[in-house]
Amino acid sequence: MARIRNSIELAKSSWKVIQADKELLVLPVISGVASMIVAASFLVPLVVAGGFSGDTGSYIVMFLMYVALAYVTIFFNSALISATHERLNGGDPTLKSALAGARSRAGKILPWAIVSATVSIILRAIEERAGALGQIVAGLAGVAWAVVTFLVLPVIVIEGIGVTDAIKKSGEMFRRTWGENLAAQVGFALLGFVAVLPGIVLIIATATVGGGVLAAGIVLGVLWMIGVAVVLSAMSVVFQTALYHFAVDGAVPSTYFSNDTMASAFAPKRGGRASGFGPGFAG
């Protein structure tokens, strides 16, 4: 129950930051639309050419698509991280300043997009070629990778360092505390599941009526779930940025986040510290 309460408090704090700059919710929307356009620009020509043939050219196209999709997502997340960083430090970010922050790190985030895409492709290949065991291995490896690299993007955006140093620093920050941070992330996922339930219930309820009512129910239900996905995506990035500040400085600037609540997200499972990392983890 304590973990659930902690996740709720972290979600509330993240939402407060978003409420201060509601226009920034357009960033994950643009990211989603841009991702669909990028995917279509690769997949449509591939389908017209006869589909995925398994030759070298097809693999190159798929790799480039993965990199492009990763870059789009990372770019707009970088913009939101930049805006959150500005807000937490007492500024008043705008959509323009957020995008400017992402553009200033455009060259730094490209290598991270390439690394992310490469890891995704490797994990997917393991899943497809190693059967049930491969799915388990890829799943565990994916979780471990996500935890170790959770703070890579804030490090790149805020500090402007290269991807290799950012991965190393993110790994150092989570070396002793990955379990509790993972619990916090799982808590966000559970909140997301609960939040989409009204949309699912609406679709199921209107299914018994059928006709135009069902069509309206599906549209409204899908729109609700998309809205939840947009908000949760933004909240996750806000939390990620706040977590970076706590990991580096031992406190989150501003009053949006409670440092006691943040400390519980970093607390080791047994013994050890229950607060920030201190200078040894600041890099």
Secondary structure, DSSP 8 states (H G I E B T S, - for coil): -HHHHHHHHHHHHHHHHHHHTGGGGHHHHHHHHHHHHHHHHHHHHHHHTTS--SSHHHHHHHHHHHHHHHHHHHHHHHHHHHHHHHHHTT----HHHHHHHHHHTHHHHHHHHHHHHHHHHHHHHHHHHSHHHHHHHHHHHHHHHHHHTTTHHHHHHHH---HHHHHHHHHHHHTTTHHHHHHHHHHHHHHHHHHHHHHHHHHHHHHTT-HHHHHHHHHHHHHHHHHHHHHHHHHHHHHHHHHHHHHHHSS-SSSSS-HHHHHHHH--SSSS-SS---GGGT-
